[in-house]
Amino acid sequence: MEEKLKQQPSNCIKVVLFGPESTGKTTLSGQLARHYNSVWVREFARDYLQDKWNNERKTCEPKDLLPIAVGQMQLENELSQKTDSVLICDTDLLETKVYSEAYYQGTCNPILDTYALKNSYDLYFLTYIDTPWEADDLRDKPNERERMFNAFETALKIHNKPYVLLKGNKSQRFNLAVMHIDNLLENRK
């Protein structure tokens, strides 16, 4: 199991879109990947949990978290070999850890916890809650956006992860993210 949660070596810069549900992470991930003519790692949990909902009418349970983490890392590791510039990640294991702790009384599977902290990224983009809430089958905390945002920001701070707060409309967020990614690419040369 541990081998499946481990990041494989790659030559790219890795950035993560990170934050509560319905804050524009997926939209921005796609925009950034197109801008850099690169690839982006979709959020594995979306498809996994949508299938679970469609087939069983059940939401996420603690037993789903390790399969979600394994699926996420499999996607990331495959796609990190397809670019040598920037890999845009529409989530990471730290996000799964935050959700686990928020939904399951502060608990997280120890293996997930270990790799959520061990895997590393060049920069996190923390998406703020100033975007309109969009309901779907999986989103369930429209009245807890501030609490969830605080949980995500706290995780970045206590684990000393480099991050930039993205606020504002889509173009403001995009422009700020591009400025920081360009800086990372420039400093790599």
N, C-alpha and C positions, 0 to 999 in steps of 0.2 A: 504493500500500500504506500509506504513512504516514498518509494522510487517514483510512483505515479504523481506525487504532489511536488516533486522537486523541479525547479527550473533547470532547463538545459542551457548550456552555454550558447551565446549568440553574439553577433557583431552589431546589433542595433541598439539604439536608444529606446527605452521602454517608458511610456507614460500611461498613467491610469486615470480614467474618468471615475470619480469616486464620490459617493454621496447617496442621500435618500432617494426613494422611488419618485418618479415623475419630476425629475429636475433637469431633464435634457441631455443626459449622458449618452444615450444611444444616437440621438440626432447629431450631436457634436462629434462623436466618434467617427461616424460616417463622413461628415464634412472634413474632418482633419485628415482622414486616410485619403480622401480624394485630393485634397490640397497638396499633400506630400507624395501623391502617386505611390502610395504604400498600401499596407494591409491593416485590417483591424480585427481584433479578437472580440467576437460577439459575446454577449452574456449567456453562457450555457444554461444558467438557471431558468431563463425566460422560457426556452423551448421545453426543457425538462419539466418544469412546473405547469406549463400550459398543457402538455400531454397528460400529466397526472390529473389535472382538473377536468380535461375533456373526457378521459377514460374512466376515472374513478370518482369524480366530483369531490376530490380531497385537495386540501392545500398542503403546503410544505410541513413536513414533520422532521424531527431531529434525525431520523434514519436517512433522510434524503441529502443531508449536508455533505457527507463524504462522497457519494456519487456525483453530486454537483461540483465539488472541488476537483475531483479527478477529471471530470469532463472539461472543466475550465482550463486546467493545466495542460491537458492533452491538446486542446485548441491553441493555447498560447505557445506551447513548445513547437507545434507544427508550423504555425505562422511565423514564429520568430526566425525560422530558417529561410523564409521567403522574402526577407528584406534585410538590407544592410544600412538602412537609414533610420527610420523611426517606426516603432510598433505601437499602435494605439490600442489600448486595452479598455474595453467597456466594463471592466470590473476586475477584481483580483480576489485572492483568498482572504485578504484582510477585510474586504467588504462582507464576505460570507461569515467571517468571525463576528463582525459587528452585528449582523442580523441574528446570528445564533444567540449571542448574548442578550440582545434586545427582546427576542421572542421566547427564549427558553430559560428564564430566571437567571441570567448571568452566566450560563454554562456554554462551553464550547468543547467539542471533541479534542482531546489532547494532541492528536496527530495533526488535525486541521489547525489548531492553535500554533503549533510549532512551525508549520510551513507558511502560515499567514504572516509570521514575523521573520522567518528566514529568507523567503524569496524577496528579491529586491528590485526596485524600479528607480529610474532616474528622477521622476517627478510625478506627483499626484495633482490632479485638478479636482479640487473639492467644489462640487456644484451646489450653489445656494438654492434656497427654497422660494426664490422670487419669480418662479415660472408658474403658470397656471397648472392646477391639479388636473390630470387626465385619468379618469377611471378606466379600469379594465378588469378582467377576471382575476388578476393576481394582486393588484394594488389594494391595500386594505387599511392604510393609516392616514387618511386625509386630515384628520384632526391632531395628528401627532408629528407633523412635519418638523416643527422646531425641536422637539425632543430627539427625533431621529437625526436631524442635522447635528445637534450637539454631540450625540454619540459618535458620529463619524469624525467630527473635528477633534474630539477628545482622543480617539484612537490614533489619529495622525500625530497629535502632540505627544502623548505619553510614550509612543513607540518611535519618536524622533524621525518621522518620515518627512521628506521635503515636499511641501505643497504650496499651491497657489489657489486662492479663493476666486472662483468665477461667479460673478454676479452680473445682472443686467440682461439686456435682450440677446437674442441669438448672435447678432453680429458683434456686439461688445465682447461676449464670451469667446467667440471664435477668434477675434483679433488679439485678445489678451493671450489666449492659448498659443496662437501662432508666434507671437513675440517670444514667449518663453521656450517653445520648441526650437525656433530659429537660433536662439541663444545657446541652447544645448548642442545643437548641430555645429554651430560655429566654434564652440569651445572644444569640441571633439577633434577638430582638425589639427 
